Amino acid sequence: MPIKYIPYYPNTVEGQAVLNNITRNQRVLRYRENDKVFDRIKRGMPFYEVEPIETVGAPSKNLVIRGECISACAYLKEQGIKVDLVCIDPPFASGIDYSKKVFIRRNPNIAKKIEEAEQQMDIEELRAFEEKMYGDIWSKEDYLNWMYENLLAIKSVMDEKASIYVHLDWHIGHYVKILMDEVFGEDLFRNEIIWYYADYIQGNATTGFAKKHDVIYFYTKSDNYTFQRVTEKLDKPVERNKVVWDKETQTLKVARDENGKIIYETFTEKFLDSVWAIGQTSVTRKTSSENVGYSTQKPKALLERFIKASSNEGMIIADFFGGSGVTAKVANDLGRKFIHCDIGINSIQTVRDRLVEAKANFQILEIKDGVSLFRNPQQTMDKLATLIPGLQKGVKGISNFWFGAITKSKEGIVPVYVPNLLNTQEKVLDIPTINTIINQELSNLEVNAKKVIVYYIDIDDQKALEKFIKDNNATEIEVELKDLKNLLHDVVIEDIIDFKTTKTKDGYETEINKFISDRLIQKIGEFNQKGNLQSVAKGKKFNPINISEEGLELIELIALDCENTEGQWHSTTEIKIDKLGYVITNGVKSKNFWNGKITSDKNPLRIKVRNISGDETIKTVE
């Protein structure tokens, strides 16, 4: 349960334009019959225990937070931290599943032979499979309710002079614009910025024009805000007449000399307008140094414009849907402080590695909200389907509201409700949710059910809920409440590391002899089986992914802690193996292949190994 609830920003702006499918009640947007938003905002933002995971470099105010936007805002508000600029790239409600390519690394023994023969490593030979990072699949009402709460939470931690940029596209942006008018006020809307990416490769658009732009909404919290005009270089110098401000007429006019002749100037740059032509090849081209292999990565040039225009050095820049970490990286490069927040472990690891390479100082925190997430909420949900004994998906007569159903000898078909871990609104089981279940979903069941199981993460007031069910359940169906945390504890399965540390004349050497990841081996097996079946159907030969007995190809990062045996991690030294097999030592890139070892000046007390999918295992060095 949350330690306490932190108030949202107290009031929204009244009297703003809304669509006819949105009505206002007690200054809160409501969608159809959904009144949960008001109850949650009245309750406040959940403030959970926050655990320090790692401090990188010197102590600083820079933060990398694993957790949801609303919980992160509760933490910032409790700590009295105000942000000066918010740049967010939230889900677009695009209906798309986003995946991450997982690359098999080179076996150190094979890599050594290649190095000795002075051969080049062919990027096309890299073997990879995909894993789903998150599903950007929402109903419109759920998405807008979720976004409304996030915007209110974000506003509550913004300084009075702060600005916010919200990046969206055609799927839902026009609706979110209305929400932002509601939260910030139409009079504090500054710009709709068009990000045009001409280099984007669009499929053959035969039924309409190719979609090659996104929109960014720029709002401020007040009329007193930080802003400076930003320029960009012109392709070639341009000569045009000089323009000056006429104080008398309060207008711009053409500048003239004492003889009345127009004064011309040569310009090599121009002030930015609201249409930005910035290509995407810097983050989509495989060979680009900026590409970190994150599916929703944005170019640094895009964030540089936001940050340069609406902040000064030393200010705090926050991104609550941090993704690949480009906001934090650019903020650090430009001398600003940063707060990166994301729910996915792959995001946290990606930004951590980027910031280590940039020699940044920061602390990694994790919000302990009762959910022992796997890599991200989507993969945790997928894993839960296998952890609930006897659960079946897609049972006829059971709507999508239910996670699935169990068939029991006495009760028959038992529908099972599991809160959606991607949606913070469902994390607390409260009376509005129970009301939906007993007064709507039970009567809509098309199966003869005697019982339903309702899993919860947090529960508002269990005695009050049970009384509400008893007093209001008009059916004969029993409602059983179960704590989901008991299942979530079994989600994370550690990998097996066989290693040996020896004393050398220069310090200590730790060699990884064997690495076993049952989950990855299973995933690769599924990939090989599917690939083989597809190849047979097409009459082609399939080249399966083969892993050596040592399994070292499944390792992405090894770190040693020579300071602590428990608690917050301290990387005394670390190496990362990139997808080409080259070693990055403490953030410094090289063209050396990994030899299966890591060295340290001091005796290591703990070792951490991250596999290629992002699972981390920590072991004590005996």
Secondary structure, DSSP 8 states (H G I E B T S, - for coil): --SEEE---S---SS----TTEEEETTEEEETTB-HHHHHHHH-EEE-EEEEEEEESS--S-EEEES-HHHHHHHHHHHT--EEEEEE-------EEEEEEEE----HHHHHHHHHTT----GGG--EEEEEEEEE---HHHHHHHHHHHHHHHHHTEEEEEEEEEEE-TTTHHHHHHHHHHHH-GGGEEEEEEEE-TT-------SS----EEEEEEEESSSS------EEEEEEEEEEE-EEEETTTTEEEE-B-TTS-B-EEEEEEEE--SEEE--SHHHHSTT-TT--S-TT---HHHHHHHHHHH--TT-EEEETT-TT-HHHHHHHHTT-EEEEEES-HHHHHHHHHHHHHTT--EEEEEEE-S---SSSHHHHHHHHHHHSTT-BSS-TT--TTSSEEEEETTTEEEEEE---TT-GGGSEE-HHHHHHIIIIIHHH--S--SEEEEEESEES-HHHHHHHHHHH--SS-EEEEEETHHHHTTT----EEEEEEEEETTEEEEEEEEEE-HHHHHHHHHHHHHHHHHHHHHT---------SS-GGGEEEEEEESS-SSSSB--SEEEEE-TTSEEEETTEEEEEE--SEEEESS--SEEEEEETTS-EEEEE--
